[in-house]
Amino acid sequence: MTTPPSGGRPAEALLDQLWQTALDDDYYAVRERSPRRSARVLSGVTLLAFGLLVSTAAVQTRTDAPAGDLERAALIDDIEAREELVESQRDRVQELTTEVEELREAAAGAVVDDAGAAVVAADEPAAGPGIVITARSGDRGAAAEISDLDLQLLVNGLWYAGAEAVAINGQRIGSMTAIRWAGEAVTVNYRTLNEPYEITAIGPPELEENWTANPSGRHWQHRSDASGVSWDIVADDELTVPAVPRARLSLTHATSTEEAP
């Protein structure tokens, strides 16, 4: 057996040399490079995770916008739309106001001759083209009987259709004329009328068409379908209607504004 050197120093030196040279030199080369590569990989993963986190946070923040902000934006849009509508309506009102003023001025400057005014007021007889409507009650009971309301609707419909003069059984319809039911019959100008009712209307060529198309004509068509009320229309180029009967009225309370104190 070999006797170790005295003092142990050569043995320690040998052990240190074996420890330091126990691993291959390539191990130390790899060990020196490994931390750098790992650091780069770790840095890349960290940056990728951070970018994903930032993107997710941005999307989440945009998605979770406060409801109050959305409501406020919608309210602003609604207010702006309503302001535009009000402005357009204001312009339309101004246009209509101007048009009304122009029509009022035109009406004030219009001159109506005395004869024309008398015809319109039914104070004078009238003649001209028009239509004659002859109406008869049906045979389906009391509901089929022509009433004062039926005749009122008929006359109003003729005025609306463009009639200039109207008479029922020779009784001219004027501004003071009453069509009403009295006793067992219809009265016009306080005169009792008997069937058939003959309504004479002087007006434009389209008078018949206008009347049948307006609510009055539709009412009479309904009466005919539902109750058997019958009526027919004949056009005539030479019709005459008398003046409204002179009413014997006396004024006890009303006076002319020019004479009033």
C-alpha positions as CSV (number, residue, x, y, z in Angstrom):
1,M,0.0,0.0,0.0
2,T,1.3,3.4,-0.8
3,T,1.9,5.6,2.1
4,P,0.3,9.1,1.7
5,P,2.6,12.0,1.6
6,S,3.4,13.6,4.9
7,G,1.2,16.5,5.9
8,G,-1.6,15.6,3.5
9,R,-1.0,18.6,1.2
10,P,-0.1,16.6,-2.0
11,A,-3.3,14.5,-1.5
12,E,-5.5,17.6,-1.1
13,A,-4.0,19.1,-4.3
14,L,-4.7,15.9,-6.1
15,L,-8.4,15.8,-5.0
16,D,-8.9,19.4,-6.0
17,Q,-7.5,18.7,-9.5
18,L,-9.8,15.7,-9.9
19,W,-12.9,17.7,-8.8
20,Q,-12.2,20.5,-11.2
21,T,-11.6,18.2,-14.1
22,A,-14.3,15.6,-13.4
23,L,-16.7,17.1,-16.0
24,D,-16.0,17.4,-19.7
25,D,-15.1,20.9,-21.0
26,D,-18.3,20.8,-23.2
27,Y,-20.5,20.8,-20.1
28,Y,-19.0,24.1,-19.0
29,A,-19.5,25.6,-22.5
30,V,-23.2,24.5,-22.5
31,R,-23.6,25.7,-18.9
32,E,-22.4,29.1,-19.9
33,R,-24.8,29.4,-22.8
34,S,-27.9,27.9,-21.3
35,P,-28.9,30.8,-19.0
36,R,-28.8,33.3,-21.9
37,R,-31.1,31.1,-24.1
38,S,-33.5,30.5,-21.2
39,A,-33.6,34.2,-20.4
40,R,-34.5,35.0,-24.0
41,V,-37.2,32.4,-24.1
42,L,-38.6,33.5,-20.8
43,S,-38.6,37.1,-22.0
44,G,-40.5,36.2,-25.1
45,V,-43.1,34.3,-23.2
46,T,-43.5,37.2,-20.8
47,L,-44.0,39.8,-23.5
48,L,-46.5,37.5,-25.3
49,A,-48.5,37.1,-22.1
50,F,-48.4,40.8,-21.3
51,G,-49.6,41.7,-24.9
52,L,-52.5,39.2,-24.5
53,L,-53.4,40.6,-21.2
54,V,-53.4,44.2,-22.5
55,S,-55.6,43.2,-25.5
56,T,-58.0,41.3,-23.3
57,A,-58.3,44.2,-20.9
58,A,-58.9,46.7,-23.8
59,V,-61.7,44.5,-25.2
60,Q,-63.2,43.9,-21.8
61,T,-63.1,47.7,-21.0
62,R,-64.9,48.5,-24.3
63,T,-67.5,45.8,-23.8
64,D,-68.2,46.7,-20.2
65,A,-68.7,50.5,-21.0
66,P,-71.1,52.0,-18.4
67,A,-74.8,51.8,-19.3
68,G,-75.1,55.4,-18.4
69,D,-72.7,56.5,-21.2
70,L,-74.7,54.5,-23.8
71,E,-78.0,56.0,-22.5
72,R,-76.6,59.4,-22.6
73,A,-75.5,59.0,-26.2
74,A,-78.9,57.7,-27.2
75,L,-80.6,60.6,-25.4
76,I,-78.4,63.1,-27.2
77,D,-79.3,61.6,-30.6
78,D,-83.0,61.7,-29.7
79,I,-82.8,65.4,-28.7
80,E,-81.0,66.3,-31.9
81,A,-83.6,64.5,-34.0
82,R,-86.5,66.2,-32.1
83,E,-84.8,69.6,-32.5
84,E,-84.7,69.0,-36.3
85,L,-88.3,68.0,-36.3
86,V,-89.4,71.1,-34.4
87,E,-87.4,73.3,-36.7
88,S,-89.0,71.8,-39.8
89,Q,-92.5,72.2,-38.2
90,R,-91.8,75.8,-37.3
91,D,-90.9,76.5,-40.9
92,R,-94.1,74.8,-42.1
93,V,-96.2,76.9,-39.6
94,Q,-94.6,80.0,-41.0
95,E,-95.4,79.0,-44.6
96,L,-99.0,78.3,-43.7
97,T,-99.3,81.5,-41.7
98,T,-98.0,83.5,-44.8
99,E,-100.5,81.6,-47.0
100,V,-103.4,82.4,-44.7
101,E,-102.5,86.1,-44.6
102,E,-102.3,86.2,-48.4
103,L,-105.7,84.5,-48.7
104,R,-107.2,86.8,-46.2
105,E,-105.9,89.8,-48.1
106,A,-107.3,88.4,-51.3
107,A,-110.7,87.8,-49.8
108,A,-110.8,91.3,-48.3
109,G,-110.0,92.8,-51.7
110,A,-112.6,90.6,-53.6
111,V,-115.7,92.4,-54.9
112,V,-119.0,90.5,-55.0
113,D,-121.8,92.1,-57.0
114,D,-125.1,92.6,-55.4
115,A,-126.9,90.1,-57.6
116,G,-124.3,87.4,-56.8
117,A,-124.5,88.1,-53.1
118,A,-128.3,87.9,-53.2
119,V,-128.1,84.4,-54.8
120,V,-125.7,83.2,-52.3
121,A,-127.9,84.5,-49.5
122,A,-130.9,82.8,-51.2
123,D,-132.7,86.2,-51.3
124,E,-133.2,85.9,-55.1
125,P,-134.3,83.0,-57.3
126,A,-131.5,81.1,-59.0
127,A,-131.2,79.2,-62.3
128,G,-128.6,77.0,-64.0
129,P,-127.4,73.5,-64.6
130,G,-127.4,70.9,-61.8
131,I,-129.1,67.7,-60.5
132,V,-132.4,66.6,-59.1
133,I,-132.4,63.9,-56.4
134,T,-135.7,62.2,-55.8
135,A,-135.8,60.2,-52.5
136,R,-138.4,57.8,-51.1
137,S,-138.7,55.9,-47.8
138,G,-138.3,52.2,-47.9
139,D,-140.8,49.5,-46.8
140,R,-138.8,47.9,-44.0
141,G,-140.5,49.4,-41.0
142,A,-139.8,52.7,-39.1
143,A,-136.1,52.5,-39.7
144,A,-136.7,52.8,-43.5
145,E,-138.4,56.2,-43.1
146,I,-136.5,59.2,-44.3
147,S,-135.9,61.5,-41.4
148,D,-135.0,65.2,-41.1
149,L,-131.4,64.1,-40.2
150,D,-131.2,62.2,-43.6
151,L,-132.2,65.4,-45.4
152,Q,-129.9,67.6,-43.4
153,L,-127.0,65.3,-44.3
154,L,-128.1,65.3,-47.9
155,V,-128.2,69.1,-48.2
156,N,-124.9,69.5,-46.4
157,G,-123.3,67.0,-48.7
158,L,-124.5,69.0,-51.7
159,W,-123.1,72.2,-50.3
160,Y,-119.8,70.4,-49.8
161,A,-119.9,69.0,-53.3
162,G,-120.1,72.5,-54.8
163,A,-123.8,73.3,-55.0
164,E,-124.6,77.0,-55.2
165,A,-128.4,76.8,-54.6
166,V,-130.5,74.0,-53.1
167,A,-134.3,73.6,-52.6
168,I,-136.4,70.7,-51.2
169,N,-139.8,70.3,-52.8
170,G,-139.6,74.0,-53.9
171,Q,-138.5,75.3,-50.5
172,R,-135.2,77.1,-50.9
173,I,-132.5,76.4,-48.3
174,G,-131.1,79.6,-46.8
175,S,-128.9,80.5,-43.9
176,M,-131.9,80.7,-41.6
177,T,-133.7,77.6,-43.0
178,A,-134.5,74.8,-40.6
179,I,-135.0,71.2,-41.7
180,R,-136.7,69.4,-38.8
181,W,-139.2,66.8,-37.8
182,A,-142.5,68.3,-36.6
183,G,-145.5,66.1,-35.8
184,E,-145.5,63.4,-38.3
185,A,-143.6,65.0,-41.2
186,V,-140.5,66.8,-42.2
187,T,-140.8,70.6,-42.4
188,V,-138.6,73.1,-44.3
189,N,-139.0,76.8,-43.8
190,Y,-141.9,75.8,-41.4
191,R,-143.7,74.2,-44.4
192,T,-144.7,70.5,-44.2
193,L,-143.3,68.4,-46.9
194,N,-144.7,65.1,-48.3
195,E,-142.8,62.4,-50.1
196,P,-141.3,61.9,-52.5
197,Y,-138.6,64.4,-51.5
198,E,-137.3,66.3,-54.6
199,I,-134.0,68.0,-53.9
200,T,-132.9,70.4,-56.6
201,A,-129.3,71.5,-56.6
202,I,-127.6,74.0,-59.0
203,G,-123.9,73.6,-59.3
204,P,-120.9,72.5,-61.4
205,P,-120.9,69.5,-63.8
206,E,-119.1,67.3,-61.3
207,L,-121.8,68.0,-58.6
208,E,-123.2,64.5,-58.8
209,E,-119.8,62.8,-58.8
210,N,-118.7,64.9,-55.9
211,W,-121.8,64.2,-53.8
212,T,-121.8,60.4,-54.3
213,A,-118.1,60.3,-53.3
214,N,-118.4,62.3,-50.1
215,P,-119.7,61.1,-46.7
216,S,-123.2,62.3,-47.5
217,G,-123.5,60.1,-50.6
218,R,-122.1,57.2,-48.7
219,H,-124.6,57.7,-46.0
220,W,-127.5,57.5,-48.5
221,Q,-126.0,54.5,-50.1
222,H,-125.9,52.8,-46.7
223,R,-129.5,53.8,-46.0
224,S,-130.5,52.2,-49.4
225,D,-128.6,49.0,-48.7
226,A,-129.7,48.6,-45.1
227,S,-133.3,49.9,-45.1
228,G,-134.5,50.0,-48.6
229,V,-134.5,53.8,-48.9
230,S,-134.5,54.6,-52.6
231,W,-133.2,57.6,-54.5
232,D,-132.2,58.5,-58.0
233,I,-130.4,61.3,-59.7
234,V,-131.2,63.2,-62.9
235,A,-129.0,65.8,-64.4
236,D,-130.5,68.9,-66.0
237,D,-129.0,72.0,-67.7
238,E,-131.9,74.3,-66.9
239,L,-133.0,74.2,-63.3
240,T,-134.6,76.9,-61.2
241,V,-135.0,77.4,-57.5
242,P,-137.1,80.1,-55.8
243,A,-135.9,82.6,-53.3
244,V,-136.1,81.7,-49.6
245,P,-139.5,82.8,-48.2
246,R,-139.4,86.1,-46.4
247,A,-139.5,85.6,-42.7
248,R,-141.5,88.0,-40.6
249,L,-138.9,88.7,-38.0
250,S,-138.6,91.7,-35.7
251,L,-135.4,92.6,-33.9
252,T,-135.9,93.5,-30.3
253,H,-132.4,93.1,-28.9
254,A,-129.9,93.2,-31.8
255,T,-129.0,96.4,-33.6
256,S,-126.4,97.3,-36.2
257,T,-123.0,98.1,-34.8
258,E,-123.1,101.4,-36.7
259,E,-126.3,102.4,-35.0
260,A,-125.5,101.0,-31.6
261,P,-124.5,103.7,-29.0
